[in-house]
Amino acid sequence: MKFHHLLLLLIAAWACKTTRPLPSNPVTIPVDTIAMEVEPDSIYLITQQGDTLVSLDQEIEIPMSRLLPDTVTIAAVGDIMVGTNFPDKSYLPKGNGSYLWEDVGPILRRADITFGNLEGTILNDGGEQKECNNPKLCYLFRSPEYLAENFVENGFDLMSVANNHANDFGLKGRTNTQRVLDSLGIAHAGSIDQPFKIAKIGHLKIGFCAFAPNRGTVSIHQYENIKSIIQHLDSLTDIVVASFHAGAEGSKHQHVTREREYYYGEDRGNVYELSHMMIDHGADVVLGHGPHIIRAVEVYKERIIAYSLGNFLTYGRFNLRGLAGEAPILEVKTNAEGRFISGKIHAFRQSYSLGPRNDLDLSSIKTIQRLSLEDFPENPVIIDDSGRIVYLQN
């Protein structure tokens, strides 16, 4: 549910201090009263009589701040690459690919805010192919536009485009990706073309930014720029969601070392230092990806950090063996200011042909549970065997 239902708030709203006086004889609000926003900062109450909407006798102006939800549910996943027509169409799913989302769709759609990392470009054809130092290890992702409809169908609101595949097909691929996401109403961030985005989702203003160590993206290494962006968003929005694509890749790099990481000579940053710095300057939810395996979660200053959400739905040209096939959904509850309340890890595992499917072994829960305990013994949370994240300071 994406904040579309306000009926439960109306009774409380009538009891609130308003900018106009309540009637001396209180009006009984019919059960079918609905709220209609008519100005940026106020609403009117109207009721339905037959097929006609009729305004109540007393016009009431209620500050929108009183309509913010008590809790916000955020669903977050890692890398998404829904199929590529490069180097040929054999790496595309059947039809529109909707079957890949069957098990995960209900959880993604029910969240107030849904986030993922778009690994690759959205482009039907053409583009300037990225050159690779080792062609045998070169993977370029070009997803046809029709596959992107699945993002809307499954509730995505925010997508990072800051990663090492953002420029697989040059400027054309990058700009077309952004054009398609704009047309679908999905807020994106992390490209040098759009470093951050302020999105209104329901009655919340969400500040969204993303960073990576790659050309064409907002760099994870420019700390002063990162601080400036996050402070700017924090001053204008209710919740700031910050994302990074960083850390060394593969099963040998599960742990958060709290040191700078390198992979094939590339500086992949110090994700511990980066995440804490972002929260220190106003970020509320920090979501990592990049290592292609999942890492620990931590709560720092009442804000949650997911250090890597791994692969989620990566069709065709990805290694999905072992740890690389773990595909969790992290469901987080915060208050309207972004403070962490509780969480839930939903366990899925990818198959090469069917997308992420329910994982009866709960392997991603066990992995996050183990790594969080090993890497952050001081962490004020407990992750139980069902995947619930309980905040001990609540």
C-alpha positions as YAML, in Angstrom:
chain: A
units: angstrom
residues:
- id: 1
  name: MET
  ca: [0.00, 0.00, 0.00]
- id: 2
  name: LYS
  ca: [1.59, 3.26, -1.12]
- id: 3
  name: PHE
  ca: [0.08, 5.74, 1.39]
- id: 4
  name: HIS
  ca: [-3.11, 6.07, -0.64]
- id: 5
  name: HIS
  ca: [-5.57, 5.45, 2.18]
- id: 6
  name: LEU
  ca: [-6.17, 8.30, 4.62]
- id: 7
  name: LEU
  ca: [-9.49, 7.27, 6.15]
- id: 8
  name: LEU
  ca: [-7.98, 5.98, 9.37]
- id: 9
  name: LEU
  ca: [-6.39, 9.39, 9.97]
- id: 10
  name: LEU
  ca: [-9.52, 11.47, 9.66]
- id: 11
  name: ILE
  ca: [-10.95, 10.96, 13.15]
- id: 12
  name: ALA
  ca: [-7.62, 11.96, 14.70]
- id: 13
  name: ALA
  ca: [-7.32, 14.88, 12.31]
- id: 14
  name: TRP
  ca: [-10.61, 16.38, 13.46]
- id: 15
  name: ALA
  ca: [-9.29, 16.36, 17.02]
- id: 16
  name: CYS
  ca: [-6.07, 18.10, 16.03]
- id: 17
  name: LYS
  ca: [-5.39, 21.81, 16.25]
- id: 18
  name: THR
  ca: [-6.31, 23.23, 12.85]
- id: 19
  name: THR
  ca: [-5.62, 26.51, 11.13]
- id: 20
  name: ARG
  ca: [-9.35, 27.33, 11.20]
- id: 21
  name: PRO
  ca: [-11.63, 26.89, 14.24]
- id: 22
  name: LEU
  ca: [-13.73, 23.77, 14.52]
- id: 23
  name: PRO
  ca: [-17.51, 24.33, 14.56]
- id: 24
  name: SER
  ca: [-18.99, 25.07, 17.99]
- id: 25
  name: ASN
  ca: [-21.33, 22.13, 17.49]
- id: 26
  name: PRO
  ca: [-19.09, 19.29, 16.33]
- id: 27
  name: VAL
  ca: [-20.06, 17.67, 13.06]
- id: 28
  name: THR
  ca: [-20.53, 13.90, 12.94]
- id: 29
  name: ILE
  ca: [-18.26, 12.54, 10.22]
- id: 30
  name: PRO
  ca: [-20.01, 9.93, 8.05]
- id: 31
  name: VAL
  ca: [-18.17, 6.62, 7.70]
- id: 32
  name: ASP
  ca: [-17.74, 7.20, 3.97]
- id: 33
  name: THR
  ca: [-16.05, 10.56, 4.43]
- id: 34
  name: ILE
  ca: [-12.88, 10.87, 2.36]
- id: 35
  name: ALA
  ca: [-10.05, 13.36, 2.27]
- id: 36
  name: MET
  ca: [-9.33, 15.35, -0.86]
- id: 37
  name: GLU
  ca: [-6.17, 17.42, -1.14]
- id: 38
  name: VAL
  ca: [-6.92, 20.71, -2.85]
- id: 39
  name: GLU
  ca: [-3.89, 22.80, -1.88]
- id: 40
  name: PRO
  ca: [-0.27, 21.88, -1.17]
- id: 41
  name: ASP
  ca: [-0.72, 22.46, 2.58]
- id: 42
  name: SER
  ca: [-4.37, 21.69, 3.32]
- id: 43
  name: ILE
  ca: [-7.25, 19.30, 2.71]
- id: 44
  name: TYR
  ca: [-11.03, 19.51, 2.69]
- id: 45
  name: LEU
  ca: [-13.35, 16.84, 4.06]
- id: 46
  name: ILE
  ca: [-16.04, 15.61, 1.70]
- id: 47
  name: THR
  ca: [-18.61, 12.85, 1.84]
- id: 48
  name: GLN
  ca: [-20.42, 10.80, -0.78]
- id: 49
  name: GLN
  ca: [-24.19, 11.00, -1.25]
- id: 50
  name: GLY
  ca: [-25.22, 8.54, -3.89]
- id: 51
  name: ASP
  ca: [-23.03, 9.22, -6.90]
- id: 52
  name: THR
  ca: [-22.26, 12.79, -5.82]
- id: 53
  name: LEU
  ca: [-19.40, 14.09, -3.69]
- id: 54
  name: VAL
  ca: [-20.65, 16.77, -1.29]
- id: 55
  name: SER
  ca: [-18.52, 19.08, 0.86]
- id: 56
  name: LEU
  ca: [-19.24, 19.08, 4.59]
- id: 57
  name: ASP
  ca: [-20.88, 22.27, 5.90]
- id: 58
  name: GLN
  ca: [-17.79, 23.27, 7.83]
- id: 59
  name: GLU
  ca: [-14.64, 23.73, 5.77]
- id: 60
  name: ILE
  ca: [-11.66, 22.48, 7.80]
- id: 61
  name: GLU
  ca: [-8.03, 23.12, 6.95]
- id: 62
  name: ILE
  ca: [-5.66, 20.51, 8.41]
- id: 63
  name: PRO
  ca: [-1.85, 20.82, 8.20]
- id: 64
  name: MET
  ca: [-0.44, 18.06, 6.02]
- id: 65
  name: SER
  ca: [2.18, 17.34, 8.66]
- id: 66
  name: ARG
  ca: [-0.59, 15.84, 10.80]
- id: 67
  name: LEU
  ca: [-1.29, 13.29, 8.07]
- id: 68
  name: LEU
  ca: [2.18, 11.73, 8.04]
- id: 69
  name: PRO
  ca: [2.06, 8.00, 8.80]
- id: 70
  name: ASP
  ca: [3.19, 6.68, 12.17]
- id: 71
  name: THR
  ca: [5.34, 4.07, 10.45]
- id: 72
  name: VAL
  ca: [6.80, 3.68, 6.99]
- id: 73
  name: THR
  ca: [7.56, 0.31, 5.38]
- id: 74
  name: ILE
  ca: [10.52, 0.16, 3.01]
- id: 75
  name: ALA
  ca: [11.28, -2.93, 0.91]
- id: 76
  name: ALA
  ca: [14.85, -3.06, -0.41]
- id: 77
  name: VAL
  ca: [16.60, -5.47, -2.74]
- id: 78
  name: GLY
  ca: [19.99, -5.72, -4.41]
- id: 79
  name: ASP
  ca: [21.01, -6.04, -8.05]
- id: 80
  name: ILE
  ca: [18.34, -6.27, -10.76]
- id: 81
  name: MET
  ca: [19.08, -7.23, -14.37]
- id: 82
  name: VAL
  ca: [15.92, -8.59, -15.97]
- id: 83
  name: GLY
  ca: [17.54, -9.88, -19.17]
- id: 84
  name: THR
  ca: [19.82, -8.59, -21.91]
- id: 85
  name: ASN
  ca: [19.64, -8.71, -25.70]
- id: 86
  name: PHE
  ca: [23.44, -8.37, -25.82]
- id: 87
  name: PRO
  ca: [25.34, -10.29, -27.09]
- id: 88
  name: ASP
  ca: [22.16, -11.96, -28.38]
- id: 89
  name: LYS
  ca: [18.51, -12.53, -27.52]
- id: 90
  name: SER
  ca: [19.13, -15.92, -25.91]
- id: 91
  name: TYR
  ca: [19.69, -14.04, -22.65]
- id: 92
  name: LEU
  ca: [16.13, -12.68, -22.57]
- id: 93
  name: PRO
  ca: [13.30, -14.24, -20.53]
- id: 94
  name: LYS
  ca: [10.18, -15.57, -22.20]
- id: 95
  name: GLY
  ca: [7.43, -13.10, -23.02]
- id: 96
  name: ASN
  ca: [7.49, -10.00, -20.85]
- id: 97
  name: GLY
  ca: [9.31, -11.76, -18.03]
- id: 98
  name: SER
  ca: [6.50, -11.25, -15.52]
- id: 99
  name: TYR
  ca: [6.79, -14.87, -14.32]
- id: 100
  name: LEU
  ca: [10.20, -14.02, -12.82]
- id: 101
  name: TRP
  ca: [8.44, -11.90, -10.18]
- id: 102
  name: GLU
  ca: [5.71, -14.30, -9.07]
- id: 103
  name: ASP
  ca: [7.05, -15.14, -5.61]
- id: 104
  name: VAL
  ca: [8.52, -11.76, -4.71]
- id: 105
  name: GLY
  ca: [5.91, -9.40, -6.17]
- id: 106
  name: PRO
  ca: [3.44, -9.44, -3.26]
- id: 107
  name: ILE
  ca: [6.08, -8.32, -0.73]
- id: 108
  name: LEU
  ca: [7.49, -5.62, -3.02]
- id: 109
  name: ARG
  ca: [4.06, -4.21, -3.85]
- id: 110
  name: ARG
  ca: [2.79, -3.95, -0.31]
- id: 111
  name: ALA
  ca: [5.62, -1.72, 0.92]
- id: 112
  name: ASP
  ca: [5.19, 2.05, 1.10]
- id: 113
  name: ILE
  ca: [8.58, 2.55, -0.60]
- id: 114
  name: THR
  ca: [10.35, -0.07, -2.72]
- id: 115
  name: PHE
  ca: [14.03, 0.19, -3.72]
- id: 116
  name: GLY
  ca: [16.38, -1.72, -6.02]
- id: 117
  name: ASN
  ca: [19.70, -1.33, -7.84]
- id: 118
  name: LEU
  ca: [19.36, -1.36, -11.62]
- id: 119
  name: GLU
  ca: [22.40, -3.26, -12.87]
- id: 120
  name: GLY
  ca: [22.78, -2.27, -16.52]
- id: 121
  name: THR
  ca: [20.95, -0.14, -19.06]
- id: 122
  name: ILE
  ca: [17.45, 0.02, -20.50]
- id: 123
  name: LEU
  ca: [17.89, 0.25, -24.26]
- id: 124
  name: ASN
  ca: [16.32, -1.58, -27.17]
- id: 125
  name: ASP
  ca: [19.37, -1.51, -29.44]
- id: 126
  name: GLY
  ca: [22.50, 0.41, -30.35]
- id: 127
  name: GLY
  ca: [24.63, 2.42, -27.98]
- id: 128
  name: GLU
  ca: [28.40, 2.62, -27.69]
- id: 129
  name: GLN
  ca: [29.74, -0.60, -26.21]
- id: 130
  name: LYS
  ca: [32.03, -0.24, -23.21]
- id: 131
  name: GLU
  ca: [35.58, -1.45, -23.76]
- id: 132
  name: CYS
  ca: [36.90, -4.03, -21.33]
- id: 133
  name: ASN
  ca: [40.51, -4.80, -20.40]
- id: 134
  name: ASN
  ca: [39.72, -8.52, -20.61]
- id: 135
  name: PRO
  ca: [36.99, -9.24, -23.21]
- id: 136
  name: LYS
  ca: [36.52, -12.76, -21.76]
- id: 137
  name: LEU
  ca: [35.42, -11.20, -18.47]
- id: 138
  name: CYS
  ca: [33.38, -8.44, -20.08]
- id: 139
  name: TYR
  ca: [29.66, -8.52, -19.41]
- id: 140
  name: LEU
  ca: [27.46, -5.79, -20.89]
- id: 141
  name: PHE
  ca: [23.77, -5.52, -20.03]
- id: 142
  name: ARG
  ca: [21.19, -3.99, -22.37]
- id: 143
  name: SER
  ca: [17.61, -4.68, -21.32]
- id: 144
  name: PRO
  ca: [14.79, -3.91, -23.79]
- id: 145
  name: GLU
  ca: [12.35, -1.26, -22.66]
- id: 146
  name: TYR
  ca: [9.35, -3.60, -22.44]
- id: 147
  name: LEU
  ca: [10.97, -5.52, -19.57]
- id: 148
  name: ALA
  ca: [11.05, -2.35, -17.45]
- id: 149
  name: GLU
  ca: [7.26, -2.46, -17.14]
- id: 150
  name: ASN
  ca: [7.84, -5.12, -14.49]
- id: 151
  name: PHE
  ca: [9.34, -2.49, -12.20]
- id: 152
  name: VAL
  ca: [6.05, -0.60, -12.09]
- id: 153
  name: GLU
  ca: [3.97, -3.76, -11.83]
- id: 154
  name: ASN
  ca: [5.98, -4.77, -8.76]
- id: 155
  name: GLY
  ca: [5.86, -1.46, -6.96]
- id: 156
  name: PHE
  ca: [9.32, 0.06, -7.38]
- id: 157
  name: ASP
  ca: [9.60, 3.71, -6.34]
- id: 158
  name: LEU
  ca: [13.39, 4.25, -6.12]
- id: 159
  name: MET
  ca: [16.18, 2.84, -8.30]
- id: 160
  name: SER
  ca: [19.90, 3.38, -8.08]
- id: 161
  name: VAL
  ca: [21.68, 3.76, -11.41]
- id: 162
  name: ALA
  ca: [25.09, 4.14, -9.75]
- id: 163
  name: ASN
  ca: [27.08, 1.02, -10.57]
- id: 164
  name: ASN
  ca: [29.74, -0.39, -12.87]
- id: 165
  name: HIS
  ca: [27.20, -1.28, -15.59]
- id: 166
  name: ALA
  ca: [25.56, 2.14, -15.87]
- id: 167
  name: ASN
  ca: [27.76, 3.01, -18.88]
- id: 168
  name: ASP
  ca: [27.74, -0.36, -20.64]
- id: 169
  name: PHE
  ca: [26.33, 1.33, -23.74]
- id: 170
  name: GLY
  ca: [27.68, 4.83, -23.34]
- id: 171
  name: LEU
  ca: [25.79, 8.07, -23.10]
- id: 172
  name: LYS
  ca: [22.89, 6.76, -25.18]
- id: 173
  name: GLY
  ca: [22.36, 3.83, -22.83]
- id: 174
  name: ARG
  ca: [22.63, 5.98, -19.73]
- id: 175
  name: THR
  ca: [20.27, 8.73, -20.90]
- id: 176
  name: ASN
  ca: [17.71, 6.30, -22.31]
- id: 177
  name: THR
  ca: [17.69, 4.39, -19.03]
- id: 178
  name: GLN
  ca: [16.86, 7.61, -17.21]
- id: 179
  name: ARG
  ca: [14.22, 8.56, -19.77]
- id: 180
  name: VAL
  ca: [12.44, 5.22, -19.36]
- id: 181
  name: LEU
  ca: [12.53, 5.38, -15.56]
- id: 182
  name: ASP
  ca: [11.15, 8.93, -15.70]
- id: 183
  name: SER
  ca: [8.34, 7.80, -17.98]
- id: 184
  name: LEU
  ca: [7.47, 5.04, -15.50]
- id: 185
  name: GLY
  ca: [7.41, 7.43, -12.55]
- id: 186
  name: ILE
  ca: [10.35, 5.74, -10.81]
- id: 187
  name: ALA
  ca: [12.76, 8.08, -9.02]
- id: 188
  name: HIS
  ca: [16.39, 7.37, -9.91]
- id: 189
  name: ALA
  ca: [19.68, 8.76, -8.67]
- id: 190
  name: GLY
  ca: [23.43, 8.22, -8.83]
- id: 191
  name: SER
  ca: [24.24, 9.33, -12.36]
- id: 192
  name: ILE
  ca: [26.28, 12.47, -12.91]
- id: 193
  name: ASP
  ca: [23.22, 13.59, -14.87]
- id: 194
  name: GLN
  ca: [21.02, 13.26, -11.77]
- id: 195
  name: PRO
  ca: [22.99, 12.83, -8.54]
- id: 196
  name: PHE
  ca: [19.92, 12.91, -6.30]
- id: 197
  name: LYS
  ca: [16.15, 13.10, -6.41]
- id: 198
  name: ILE
  ca: [13.40, 14.39, -4.15]
- id: 199
  name: ALA
  ca: [10.31, 12.26, -4.61]
- id: 200
  name: LYS
  ca: [6.89, 12.75, -3.06]
- id: 201
  name: ILE
  ca: [5.50, 9.35, -2.12]
- id: 202
  name: GLY
  ca: [2.11, 9.72, -0.48]
- id: 203
  name: HIS
  ca: [2.49, 12.58, 2.00]
- id: 204
  name: LEU
  ca: [6.19, 12.00, 2.57]
- id: 205
  name: LYS
  ca: [9.05, 13.74, 0.85]
- id: 206
  name: ILE
  ca: [11.83, 11.23, 0.24]
- id: 207
  name: GLY
  ca: [15.37, 12.36, -0.49]
- id: 208
  name: PHE
  ca: [17.21, 9.76, -2.55]
- id: 209
  name: CYS
  ca: [20.89, 9.64, -3.53]
- id: 210
  name: ALA
  ca: [23.29, 6.96, -4.77]
- id: 211
  name: PHE
  ca: [27.05, 6.61, -5.18]
- id: 212
  name: ALA
  ca: [29.59, 4.31, -6.87]
- id: 213
  name: PRO
  ca: [33.30, 4.28, -7.82]
- id: 214
  name: ASN
  ca: [32.55, 4.16, -11.54]
- id: 215
  name: ARG
  ca: [32.72, 6.57, -14.48]
- id: 216
  name: GLY
  ca: [29.50, 8.50, -15.07]
- id: 217
  name: THR
  ca: [28.31, 8.01, -11.48]
- id: 218
  name: VAL
  ca: [28.50, 10.14, -8.34]
- id: 219
  name: SER
  ca: [31.75, 9.03, -6.72]
- id: 220
  name: ILE
  ca: [31.90, 7.23, -3.37]
- id: 221
  name: HIS
  ca: [35.35, 8.77, -2.86]
- id: 222
  name: GLN
  ca: [34.30, 12.44, -2.83]
- id: 223
  name: TYR
  ca: [33.19, 12.67, 0.78]
- id: 224
  name: GLU
  ca: [32.63, 16.42, 0.84]
- id: 225
  name: ASN
  ca: [30.28, 16.15, -2.13]
- id: 226
  name: ILE
  ca: [28.42, 13.26, -0.48]
- id: 227
  name: LYS
  ca: [28.03, 15.23, 2.74]
- id: 228
  name: SER
  ca: [26.74, 18.24, 0.82]
- id: 229
  name: ILE
  ca: [24.14, 16.21, -1.07]
- id: 230
  name: ILE
  ca: [22.86, 14.41, 2.02]
- id: 231
  name: GLN
  ca: [22.70, 17.58, 4.13]
- id: 232
  name: HIS
  ca: [20.78, 19.29, 1.33]
- id: 233
  name: LEU
  ca: [18.27, 16.44, 1.14]
- id: 234
  name: ASP
  ca: [17.97, 16.25, 4.92]
- id: 235
  name: SER
  ca: [17.02, 19.93, 5.05]
- id: 236
  name: LEU
  ca: [14.17, 19.47, 2.55]
- id: 237
  name: THR
  ca: [12.73, 16.00, 3.11]
- id: 238
  name: ASP
  ca: [11.25, 13.68, 5.74]
- id: 239
  name: ILE
  ca: [13.41, 10.61, 5.08]
- id: 240
  name: VAL
  ca: [16.76, 10.38, 3.27]
- id: 241
  name: VAL
  ca: [17.56, 7.07, 1.55]
- id: 242
  name: ALA
  ca: [21.21, 6.71, 0.52]
- id: 243
  name: SER
  ca: [22.56, 3.90, -1.63]
- id: 244
  name: PHE
  ca: [26.08, 2.80, -2.53]
- id: 245
  name: HIS
  ca: [27.61, 0.30, -4.96]
- id: 246
  name: ALA
  ca: [30.89, -0.59, -3.28]
- id: 247
  name: GLY
  ca: [33.01, -3.28, -1.68]
- id: 248
  name: ALA
  ca: [35.01, -6.16, -3.15]
- id: 249
  name: GLU
  ca: [33.10, -8.90, -4.97]
- id: 250
  name: GLY
  ca: [32.53, -12.58, -4.31]
- id: 251
  name: SER
  ca: [32.27, -15.15, -1.52]
- id: 252
  name: LYS
  ca: [35.75, -14.36, -0.21]
- id: 253
  name: HIS
  ca: [34.55, -10.85, 0.61]
- id: 254
  name: GLN
  ca: [31.50, -11.46, 2.79]
- id: 255
  name: HIS
  ca: [32.76, -9.54, 5.77]
- id: 256
  name: VAL
  ca: [32.69, -5.81, 6.42]
- id: 257
  name: THR
  ca: [36.37, -5.25, 7.17]
- id: 258
  name: ARG
  ca: [36.03, -1.59, 8.22]
- id: 259
  name: GLU
  ca: [38.99, -0.98, 5.91]
- id: 260
  name: ARG
  ca: [39.36, 0.15, 2.31]
- id: 261
  name: GLU
  ca: [38.57, -2.64, -0.16]
- id: 262
  name: TYR
  ca: [40.08, -3.28, -3.59]
- id: 263
  name: TYR
  ca: [38.96, -5.56, -6.41]
- id: 264
  name: TYR
  ca: [41.02, -6.12, -9.58]
- id: 265
  name: GLY
  ca: [42.97, -3.00, -8.68]
- id: 266
  name: GLU
  ca: [39.88, -0.79, -8.33]
- id: 267
  name: ASP
  ca: [39.36, 1.15, -5.12]
- id: 268
  name: ARG
  ca: [35.95, -0.01, -3.90]
- id: 269
  name: GLY
  ca: [35.92, 2.19, -0.81]
- id: 270
  name: ASN
  ca: [35.58, 1.69, 2.92]
- id: 271
  name: VAL
  ca: [31.87, 0.88, 3.21]
- id: 272
  name: TYR
  ca: [31.82, 1.06, 7.01]
- id: 273
  name: GLU
  ca: [33.31, 4.53, 7.08]
- id: 274
  name: LEU
  ca: [31.12, 5.65, 4.16]
- id: 275
  name: SER
  ca: [27.87, 4.41, 5.72]
- id: 276
  name: HIS
  ca: [28.54, 5.97, 9.12]
- id: 277
  name: MET
  ca: [29.55, 9.24, 7.50]
- id: 278
  name: MET
  ca: [26.29, 9.35, 5.53]
- id: 279
  name: ILE
  ca: [24.19, 8.80, 8.65]
- id: 280
  name: ASP
  ca: [26.25, 11.36, 10.58]
- id: 281
  name: HIS
  ca: [25.23, 13.94, 7.97]
- id: 282
  name: GLY
  ca: [21.53, 13.14, 7.69]
- id: 283
  name: ALA
  ca: [20.90, 9.82, 5.91]
- id: 284
  name: ASP
  ca: [18.18, 7.69, 7.50]
- id: 285
  name: VAL
  ca: [18.35, 4.41, 5.53]
- id: 286
  name: VAL
  ca: [21.59, 3.23, 3.91]
- id: 287
  name: LEU
  ca: [21.35, 0.44, 1.31]
- id: 288
  name: GLY
  ca: [24.44, -1.23, -0.14]
- id: 289
  name: HIS
  ca: [25.05, -3.51, -3.11]
- id: 290
  name: GLY
  ca: [27.96, -4.40, -5.36]
- id: 291
  name: PRO
  ca: [29.72, -7.48, -3.91]
- id: 292
  name: HIS
  ca: [27.16, -9.84, -5.57]
- id: 293
  name: ILE
  ca: [26.74, -11.59, -2.21]
- id: 294
  name: ILE
  ca: [24.92, -10.44, 0.90]
- id: 295
  name: ARG
  ca: [26.57, -8.86, 3.92]
- id: 296
  name: ALA
  ca: [25.64, -7.86, 7.46]
- id: 297
  name: VAL
  ca: [23.08, -5.33, 8.61]
- id: 298
  name: GLU
  ca: [23.77, -2.82, 11.37]
- id: 299
  name: VAL
  ca: [21.79, -0.21, 13.28]
- id: 300
  name: TYR
  ca: [23.82, 2.95, 13.90]
- id: 301
  name: LYS
  ca: [22.38, 6.04, 15.59]
- id: 302
  name: GLU
  ca: [18.88, 4.53, 15.26]
- id: 303
  name: ARG
  ca: [19.34, 4.18, 11.48]
- id: 304
  name: ILE
  ca: [19.69, 0.94, 9.56]
- id: 305
  name: ILE
  ca: [22.55, 0.01, 7.22]
- id: 306
  name: ALA
  ca: [22.42, -2.97, 4.86]
- id: 307
  name: TYR
  ca: [26.02, -3.39, 3.72]
- id: 308
  name: SER
  ca: [25.12, -5.52, 0.69]
- id: 309
  name: LEU
  ca: [21.80, -6.94, -0.46]
- id: 310
  name: GLY
  ca: [23.53, -9.08, -3.08]
- id: 311
  name: ASN
  ca: [21.91, -10.24, -6.31]
- id: 312
  name: PHE
  ca: [18.13, -10.18, -6.43]
- id: 313
  name: LEU
  ca: [16.72, -10.79, -9.89]
- id: 314
  name: THR
  ca: [19.57, -11.23, -12.35]
- id: 315
  name: TYR
  ca: [18.55, -13.23, -15.38]
- id: 316
  name: GLY
  ca: [20.92, -14.93, -17.78]
- id: 317
  name: ARG
  ca: [24.53, -13.88, -17.47]
- id: 318
  name: PHE
  ca: [25.10, -14.00, -13.70]
- id: 319
  name: ASN
  ca: [26.73, -16.55, -11.44]
- id: 320
  name: LEU
  ca: [23.97, -17.74, -9.13]
- id: 321
  name: ARG
  ca: [25.79, -20.63, -7.45]
- id: 322
  name: GLY
  ca: [25.96, -20.86, -3.68]
- id: 323
  name: LEU
  ca: [26.06, -17.52, -1.87]
- id: 324
  name: ALA
  ca: [25.57, -15.61, -5.14]
- id: 325
  name: GLY
  ca: [22.09, -17.12, -5.48]
- id: 326
  name: GLU
  ca: [20.81, -15.78, -2.17]
- id: 327
  name: ALA
  ca: [18.24, -13.08, -2.96]
- id: 328
  name: PRO
  ca: [16.72, -11.53, 0.17]
- id: 329
  name: ILE
  ca: [14.13, -8.82, 0.47]
- id: 330
  name: LEU
  ca: [14.87, -6.54, 3.41]
- id: 331
  name: GLU
  ca: [11.66, -5.10, 4.82]
- id: 332
  name: VAL
  ca: [12.24, -2.19, 7.19]
- id: 333
  name: LYS
  ca: [9.84, -0.25, 9.37]
- id: 334
  name: THR
  ca: [10.83, 3.30, 10.37]
- id: 335
  name: ASN
  ca: [8.96, 6.19, 11.85]
- id: 336
  name: ALA
  ca: [8.11, 9.19, 9.66]
- id: 337
  name: GLU
  ca: [11.55, 10.66, 10.38]
- id: 338
  name: GLY
  ca: [13.48, 7.57, 9.34]
- id: 339
  name: ARG
  ca: [14.32, 6.12, 12.77]
- id: 340
  name: PHE
  ca: [14.53, 2.34, 12.65]
- id: 341
  name: ILE
  ca: [11.74, 0.46, 14.45]
- id: 342
  name: SER
  ca: [11.96, -3.14, 13.25]
- id: 343
  name: GLY
  ca: [12.71, -5.26, 10.22]
- id: 344
  name: LYS
  ca: [12.16, -8.55, 8.48]
- id: 345
  name: ILE
  ca: [14.38, -10.54, 6.10]
- id: 346
  name: HIS
  ca: [12.42, -12.52, 3.50]
- id: 347
  name: ALA
  ca: [14.42, -15.45, 2.13]
- id: 348
  name: PHE
  ca: [14.49, -16.15, -1.61]
- id: 349
  name: ARG
  ca: [16.94, -17.97, -3.84]
- id: 350
  name: GLN
  ca: [17.43, -17.36, -7.54]
- id: 351
  name: SER
  ca: [17.08, -20.01, -10.19]
- id: 352
  name: TYR
  ca: [18.56, -19.59, -13.63]
- id: 353
  name: SER
  ca: [15.19, -19.77, -15.39]
- id: 354
  name: LEU
  ca: [12.46, -18.81, -12.91]
- id: 355
  name: GLY
  ca: [13.78, -15.79, -11.03]
- id: 356
  name: PRO
  ca: [13.83, -15.59, -7.22]
- id: 357
  name: ARG
  ca: [11.78, -18.30, -5.53]
- id: 358
  name: ASN
  ca: [10.85, -18.90, -1.90]
- id: 359
  name: ASP
  ca: [13.82, -20.44, -0.11]
- id: 360
  name: LEU
  ca: [12.60, -23.07, 2.34]
- id: 361
  name: ASP
  ca: [16.13, -23.41, 3.72]
- id: 362
  name: LEU
  ca: [16.08, -19.70, 4.69]
- id: 363
  name: SER
  ca: [19.73, -19.46, 3.69]
- id: 364
  name: SER
  ca: [19.84, -15.68, 3.25]
- id: 365
  name: ILE
  ca: [18.39, -15.21, 6.75]
- id: 366
  name: LYS
  ca: [21.06, -17.49, 8.19]
- id: 367
  name: THR
  ca: [23.80, -15.67, 6.26]
- id: 368
  name: ILE
  ca: [22.76, -12.18, 7.39]
- id: 369
  name: GLN
  ca: [22.20, -13.46, 10.93]
- id: 370
  name: ARG
  ca: [25.70, -14.95, 11.10]
- id: 371
  name: LEU
  ca: [27.53, -12.05, 9.45]
- id: 372
  name: SER
  ca: [25.76, -9.41, 11.52]
- id: 373
  name: LEU
  ca: [26.78, -11.17, 14.73]
- id: 374
  name: GLU
  ca: [30.38, -11.72, 13.58]
- id: 375
  name: ASP
  ca: [30.99, -8.27, 12.09]
- id: 376
  name: PHE
  ca: [28.97, -6.17, 14.55]
- id: 377
  name: PRO
  ca: [28.84, -7.88, 17.95]
- id: 378
  name: GLU
  ca: [27.95, -4.49, 19.45]
- id: 379
  name: ASN
  ca: [24.93, -4.20, 17.12]
- id: 380
  name: PRO
  ca: [21.77, -3.34, 19.14]
- id: 381
  name: VAL
  ca: [19.62, -5.81, 17.18]
- id: 382
  name: ILE
  ca: [18.74, -9.48, 17.28]
- id: 383
  name: ILE
  ca: [17.93, -11.36, 14.08]
- id: 384
  name: ASP
  ca: [15.87, -14.41, 14.93]
- id: 385
  name: ASP
  ca: [15.59, -17.62, 12.92]
- id: 386
  name: SER
  ca: [12.48, -16.41, 11.11]
- id: 387
  name: GLY
  ca: [14.29, -13.28, 9.86]
- id: 388
  name: ARG
  ca: [12.75, -10.77, 12.26]
- id: 389
  name: ILE
  ca: [15.08, -7.90, 13.16]
- id: 390
  name: VAL
  ca: [14.35, -6.79, 16.71]
- id: 391
  name: TYR
  ca: [15.77, -3.47, 17.87]
- id: 392
  name: LEU
  ca: [16.89, -3.86, 21.49]
- id: 393
  name: GLN
  ca: [16.64, -0.16, 22.30]
- id: 394
  name: ASN
  ca: [12.91, 0.03, 21.52]
...
